[in-house]
Amino acid sequence: MFQYNQPIYRLTIKLVDDVDLFTNSIYQEALLNALVYCQNHKGLKVCAWVILSNRIELIATTSDKPTISDILRDLKKFTSKQFVNLLINSNDPRKDWLLYRFKFNAVYTKNKDFKVWTNGNSKRQIEVSELAFQKNEVHLLPVKKSIVVKAYHYIFSSAFTGNSKLIRPDTT
C-alpha cells in the first residue's frame, strides 16, 4: 500500500517550448533511470507516472526529507545535463533544432548554456480520497491524446502491463 506520511502531489514537469524530446526512447529511459535513482536514494515515492512527448506527469510524495521540490530541482538539473549530452552525441535528425531551442531558452538564465525544463512545476496537493481518480487521470492521458486505445498499452506509463523493467510505482 502507498504510504501517506507526507502530502501527495499531482505533478507536471514540462520541457521548454513544449519540445517533443520524449518521442525517442533514449530520453525516456534516461528520465526513468533518474526517477529510479530518486526513489532509491532521495526518498521519492511514486504512485503513478506517464511520460508524454513533452512532459512527465507524476503522482508522488516523499518519505520525509528532502522535499518534493528539492527532489524535482535535482532531477531537472541532472536530466538537463544528461539530455544535452545524449543529444550532442546522437544522430537524432532534430539534434541541431533541439539544441538550439535549449540554448535559446537559456539566454535569460543565470550561468546556464542550456535550459531544458520550464521554470517551476505544476504541483497540486491531492487528498487520499482523490488518489484513485487522479491515478486514473494520469494513466488515461495517452488515451485522451489518441496515442493508444487502452491505458495499459502505453509502454512509458505505470499503467503498462507488459513485461517491463521500467519504474514501478511504490507499494510500500
VMD Tcl script that draws the C-alpha trace (Angstrom):
set ca {
  {0.00 0.00 0.00}
  {1.20 3.51 -0.84}
  {2.31 5.43 2.29}
  {0.77 8.82 3.05}
  {3.14 10.22 5.69}
  {3.80 13.34 3.59}
  {1.50 15.30 1.25}
  {0.73 13.63 -2.07}
  {1.12 15.72 -5.22}
  {-0.03 15.57 -8.80}
  {2.96 16.92 -10.71}
  {3.52 18.04 -14.28}
  {7.09 18.74 -15.37}
  {7.32 20.26 -18.85}
  {10.08 20.78 -21.37}
  {10.74 24.30 -22.66}
  {8.75 25.33 -25.73}
  {6.84 22.05 -25.42}
  {9.57 20.37 -27.49}
  {8.81 16.72 -28.07}
  {12.09 15.26 -26.83}
  {10.41 12.16 -25.39}
  {9.44 10.77 -28.78}
  {12.80 8.99 -28.65}
  {13.03 6.21 -26.08}
  {16.66 7.02 -25.18}
  {15.48 10.19 -23.42}
  {12.51 8.45 -21.83}
  {14.80 5.78 -20.43}
  {17.27 8.38 -19.14}
  {14.43 10.13 -17.33}
  {13.16 6.87 -15.88}
  {16.64 5.92 -14.67}
  {16.89 9.29 -12.92}
  {13.49 8.72 -11.30}
  {14.57 5.28 -10.09}
  {17.67 6.91 -8.60}
  {15.45 9.43 -6.81}
  {13.32 6.57 -5.48}
  {16.32 4.61 -4.24}
  {18.45 7.47 -2.88}
  {16.31 10.55 -2.26}
  {13.09 9.18 -0.80}
  {10.82 9.82 -3.80}
  {7.69 7.68 -3.68}
  {5.85 7.38 -6.98}
  {2.24 6.25 -7.11}
  {1.64 6.77 -10.85}
  {3.52 8.23 -13.80}
  {3.33 8.72 -17.54}
  {5.81 10.24 -19.98}
  {4.27 12.12 -22.89}
  {6.22 13.67 -25.77}
  {6.90 16.96 -23.98}
  {6.39 16.28 -20.27}
  {6.11 13.83 -17.43}
  {3.09 13.56 -15.16}
  {3.52 12.02 -11.71}
  {1.60 11.34 -8.57}
  {4.23 11.29 -5.88}
  {5.26 12.05 -2.34}
  {8.45 11.78 -0.32}
  {9.40 9.55 2.57}
  {10.49 12.59 4.63}
  {13.39 14.86 3.66}
  {14.26 16.22 1.12}
  {11.04 17.89 -0.01}
  {9.34 17.09 -3.30}
  {10.54 20.47 -4.63}
  {14.14 19.65 -3.71}
  {13.94 16.29 -5.45}
  {12.41 17.78 -8.60}
  {15.04 20.55 -8.69}
  {17.83 17.95 -8.54}
  {16.08 15.70 -11.07}
  {15.70 18.56 -13.55}
  {19.30 19.71 -13.08}
  {20.71 16.20 -13.58}
  {18.49 15.23 -16.52}
  {19.08 18.56 -18.30}
  {22.79 17.83 -18.48}
  {22.15 14.23 -19.42}
  {19.69 15.07 -22.23}
  {22.06 17.66 -23.73}
  {24.98 15.20 -23.64}
  {22.84 12.49 -25.21}
  {21.74 14.92 -27.92}
  {25.25 16.15 -28.67}
  {26.42 12.57 -29.15}
  {23.37 11.40 -31.08}
  {22.37 11.02 -34.71}
  {18.95 12.44 -33.95}
  {17.80 14.31 -37.08}
  {16.35 17.03 -34.82}
  {19.57 17.39 -32.85}
  {20.51 20.88 -34.06}
  {16.97 22.20 -33.67}
  {16.56 20.75 -30.16}
  {19.94 22.10 -29.02}
  {19.04 25.49 -30.50}
  {15.74 25.55 -28.55}
  {17.53 24.62 -25.31}
  {20.26 27.21 -25.94}
  {17.73 29.89 -26.90}
  {15.78 29.33 -23.67}
  {18.98 29.70 -21.65}
  {19.63 33.25 -22.87}
  {17.94 34.87 -19.88}
  {19.01 32.36 -17.25}
  {21.95 32.67 -14.91}
  {25.08 30.58 -15.58}
  {23.47 28.12 -17.97}
  {24.31 27.13 -21.52}
  {21.11 25.14 -21.98}
  {17.65 25.28 -20.44}
  {15.71 22.05 -20.94}
  {12.87 22.21 -18.40}
  {10.44 25.05 -17.76}
  {10.73 27.05 -14.55}
  {8.75 25.60 -11.70}
  {6.42 22.65 -11.89}
  {2.70 22.26 -11.87}
  {2.25 20.89 -8.35}
  {-1.14 20.29 -6.81}
  {-1.62 18.58 -3.49}
  {-4.24 15.85 -3.62}
  {-6.17 14.17 -0.87}
  {-6.06 10.43 -0.24}
  {-9.73 10.29 -1.27}
  {-8.74 11.63 -4.72}
  {-5.82 9.27 -5.25}
  {-7.60 6.58 -7.30}
  {-9.28 9.18 -9.53}
  {-6.05 11.14 -10.08}
  {-4.08 7.96 -10.79}
  {-6.66 7.00 -13.41}
  {-6.48 10.51 -14.91}
  {-2.69 10.26 -15.26}
  {-2.94 6.82 -16.86}
  {-5.62 7.99 -19.31}
  {-3.54 10.85 -20.75}
  {-2.13 8.76 -23.65}
  {-5.67 7.55 -24.41}
  {-7.01 11.11 -24.45}
  {-4.17 12.06 -26.83}
  {-5.15 9.13 -29.12}
  {-1.73 7.51 -28.71}
  {-3.24 4.20 -27.53}
  {-6.73 2.79 -27.12}
  {-6.15 1.33 -23.64}
  {-4.02 2.94 -20.92}
  {-2.26 -0.34 -20.13}
  {-0.91 -0.49 -23.72}
  {1.23 2.65 -23.29}
  {4.77 1.49 -22.54}
  {6.05 4.63 -20.80}
  {3.45 4.60 -18.05}
  {2.95 2.89 -14.72}
  {-0.29 1.52 -16.22}
  {1.67 -0.63 -18.70}
  {1.00 -4.31 -18.07}
  {3.68 -5.80 -20.32}
  {6.92 -7.38 -19.22}
  {8.83 -4.23 -18.39}
  {11.93 -3.23 -16.46}
  {10.60 0.31 -16.15}
  {10.00 2.11 -12.89}
  {7.19 0.54 -10.92}
  {5.02 2.51 -8.54}
  {5.79 2.29 -4.84}
  {3.56 -0.10 -2.99}
  {5.09 0.22 0.46}
}
mol new
graphics top color blue
foreach p $ca { graphics top sphere $p radius 0.5 }
foreach p [lrange $ca 0 end-1] q [lrange $ca 1 end] { graphics top cylinder $p $q radius 0.2 }
display resetview
